Amino acid sequence: MTSARTSAAPLHGLLAVGAVLASACSTPDAGVLEKIYAEPAEHREVRILGPGETLGGILEENLDRGEQQAVLLAFQERASPRRLKVDSEVVLRFVGEGTLRGVDVVLNPDETVRITRGPYAWSSTVVETPTRIDTLLVSGSIEQSLWASLVENDDLLDMPYNDKGILVDELDKVFQWQLDFSRQIQPGDEFRVAFERQVRPDGSMRGGHVVAAEFVNVGKAYRAIWFDPNGDGEGSYYDEDGNSVRRSFLLKPLTFRRISSRYNPGRRHPILNTIRAHRGVDYAADAGTPIMATADGVVQHRGALGGLGNAVVIAHANGFTTRYGHMSRFAAGVRVGSRVSQGDVVGYVGMTGLATGPHLHYEMIRNGRHVDPLAVDLPNGDPVPGEVMDRWTAELTPRMALLELVPSPSADRIADVDENDPPADPGERMADESGVPPSEAPQR
Ligand SMILES: [Zn+2]
């Protein structure tokens, strides 16, 4: 190691102290002291790259030209100095009378390039931020929104704000086939979640996934338990009976967190100022928000489509078609005839066509007739495969037990409610701004 030479002086110092102590004792006892390879005391100076500042600029203050170059070269073996962003952290490590011994450049929360002065040259390594794994148990009830109930949740007081956003996204991913968090959630709904995460020393998380979760929406409980049938890390979610929570269609083409809450159910068409049948669902979201295909299919139309402005139409199996309107632009590679998979980005939210603000107009058509995307009954994904049923049963028990550990926000939560309950506020969904009948062949 390069530290052997620089630590030589203090090491002698320690041995000298030992020698004095030994001679003061009546019985000198050689071998009492083991060698101590202590790092020399170092002092650290933390610098944050300001706008226009460079790593080279910071080094200039502390090194001569030749050494600056050597440090930059050592850094370049790991990362490009030009790709360092504003607010990047650079830690200068000094020893003795201000001799620069090393430089740490934080590339991202998980990687730091450590550049160290050696006897003959500067060398660099990438140091990965260590993490530990824990399981977070969270419960709450909805007053306004899922987002609000997580941000203000007592179980998550220490969790950084950004990480709460990741938790919301993960929950949305788990329930995206069953529940539209942006529309169906009601005050009084409750949830419990066991969330396994990798945590950095500063308390922020590198990543995580929901192990088990329960969401009670208007008295109906939805449960999802993580299971990895192939053991390849690509797990999926099942209910406690081993049925997949996946459906052939996502309930919505946007991730929940990007959907704004500005939606106004009082439905008079903002431009035409008339009440028209609304044959789709509108999602107000920031311009540029990615729009996902809700199911596998083939692109049937990509371009202007009446009041829908820039629109993509996708044909799916079993006579289903979906339409996505008012896009600002289309995703690269999306052309008439191209295949898309569920969750693929097909375009971005905009306000082309008849729209007063950025939003997505989403329609679902089945055999030539508009259907309500939130109400239509869709086939499930594959259940837990028979050949791994034993493993599923063995893993289900502790995961359900984790969930049971989470204190319920209220005592009597679970109720068996008819599966065919109408979804909340169906009236607000079916007005129309597109004016493009389902039978009309999309114009090229
Ligand atoms: Zn609409």
Residues whose N, C-alpha, C, O or C-beta is under 5 A from the ligand:
A	BS01	ZN	G280 V281 D282 H361 E433
